[in-house]
Amino acid sequence: MFDRVNVTLGQGLLVAVLGILVVFTVLVVLMGIIKLQSIAVEALENRGKKDAAVVKPDSSAPSAPPLAATPAKLAKGSCGGVMLHDVPDATAAMVMAIVADELNTPLNELRFISIQEVK
């Protein structure tokens, strides 16, 4: 049923080495494809963040008053102070947390200028 094939030790080693080289070559090609995909996804995410950062202010909305001089030393990761207009601290913190969650952005990357209740 099976024919016997005479293979020398050298031929067997050659076949094994070629098989290993083919496997590793395919693995390197797959690694390159995955790396290119991750670079492309990063570029798309960064482009999306840049587009989201360029938000034009609504002309009908009242403009916020200019900020008072910010203190010389800010906490690490802080983006400056925020002016609260008749809003309790707990409510302002909750609003900032909700905005950060909706934007899927860390809170320390957002800058809130003022928070005012719209009546």
C-alpha positions as CSV (number, residue, x, y, z in Angstrom):
1,M,0.0,0.0,0.0
2,F,2.7,2.5,1.0
3,D,5.8,2.6,-1.1
4,R,9.0,3.0,0.8
5,V,11.0,6.2,0.0
6,N,14.6,6.3,0.7
7,V,15.5,9.6,2.2
8,T,19.0,10.4,3.4
9,L,19.6,12.3,6.6
10,G,20.8,15.4,4.7
11,Q,17.6,15.4,2.6
12,G,15.4,15.1,5.7
13,L,17.2,17.9,7.5
14,L,16.9,20.1,4.3
15,V,13.1,19.4,4.2
16,A,12.8,20.2,7.9
17,V,14.8,23.5,7.6
18,L,12.8,24.6,4.6
19,G,9.5,23.8,6.4
20,I,10.6,25.9,9.5
21,L,11.7,28.7,7.2
22,V,8.3,28.8,5.5
23,V,6.5,28.9,8.8
24,F,8.7,31.7,10.2
25,T,8.4,33.7,6.9
26,V,4.6,33.5,7.1
27,L,4.7,34.5,10.8
28,V,6.8,37.6,9.9
29,V,4.4,38.5,7.1
30,L,1.5,38.2,9.5
31,M,3.3,40.3,12.1
32,G,3.9,43.0,9.4
33,I,0.2,43.0,8.4
34,I,-0.9,43.3,12.0
35,K,1.6,46.2,12.6
36,L,0.3,48.0,9.5
37,Q,-3.3,47.6,10.7
38,S,-2.5,49.0,14.1
39,I,-0.8,52.0,12.6
40,A,-3.8,52.6,10.3
41,V,-6.2,52.4,13.3
42,E,-4.1,54.8,15.4
43,A,-4.1,57.3,12.5
44,L,-7.8,57.1,12.2
45,E,-8.3,57.5,15.9
46,N,-6.0,60.5,16.0
47,R,-7.7,62.1,13.0
48,G,-11.1,61.6,14.8
49,K,-9.8,63.3,17.9
50,K,-8.5,66.2,15.9
51,D,-11.9,66.6,14.2
52,A,-13.7,66.5,17.5
53,A,-11.3,69.0,19.0
54,V,-12.1,71.5,16.3
55,V,-15.6,72.5,17.4
56,K,-16.9,75.9,16.4
57,P,-18.7,77.8,19.1
58,D,-22.4,78.4,18.6
59,S,-22.9,82.1,17.8
60,S,-26.3,82.1,19.6
61,A,-24.9,80.9,22.9
62,P,-23.7,83.5,25.3
63,S,-20.0,83.8,25.5
64,A,-18.3,82.9,28.7
65,P,-16.7,85.8,30.7
66,P,-12.9,85.8,30.5
67,L,-11.1,83.7,33.1
68,A,-9.5,85.3,36.1
69,A,-5.8,84.9,36.3
70,T,-5.1,81.2,36.9
71,P,-2.9,80.4,39.9
72,A,0.8,80.0,39.1
73,K,0.9,76.3,40.2
74,L,-1.7,73.9,38.9
75,A,-2.1,70.3,39.9
76,K,-0.5,67.7,37.7
77,G,-2.8,67.0,34.8
78,S,-4.9,70.1,35.5
79,C,-6.2,72.2,32.6
80,G,-6.9,75.3,34.7
81,G,-9.7,76.6,36.8
82,V,-13.4,76.6,36.1
83,M,-15.9,79.4,37.0
84,L,-19.1,78.2,38.6
85,H,-22.2,80.4,38.3
86,D,-24.8,79.5,40.9
87,V,-23.9,75.8,40.6
88,P,-23.0,73.6,43.6
89,D,-19.6,71.9,43.5
90,A,-21.1,68.4,43.5
91,T,-23.3,69.3,40.5
92,A,-20.4,70.7,38.6
93,A,-18.3,67.6,39.3
94,M,-21.1,65.4,38.1
95,V,-21.6,67.4,34.9
96,M,-17.9,67.3,34.2
97,A,-17.8,63.5,34.8
98,I,-20.8,62.9,32.5
99,V,-19.3,65.0,29.7
100,A,-16.0,63.1,30.0
101,D,-17.8,59.8,29.9
102,E,-19.9,60.8,26.8
103,L,-16.8,62.0,24.9
104,N,-14.8,58.9,26.0
105,T,-12.0,61.2,27.0
106,P,-10.1,61.3,30.3
107,L,-11.3,64.2,32.5
108,N,-7.8,65.7,32.7
109,E,-7.7,66.2,28.9
110,L,-10.8,68.4,29.0
111,R,-10.9,72.1,29.9
112,F,-14.0,73.5,31.4
113,I,-14.1,77.3,31.4
114,S,-17.4,77.9,33.2
115,I,-20.5,76.0,34.2
116,Q,-23.8,77.8,34.5
117,E,-27.4,76.5,34.9
118,V,-29.6,77.3,31.9
119,K,-33.0,78.3,33.2
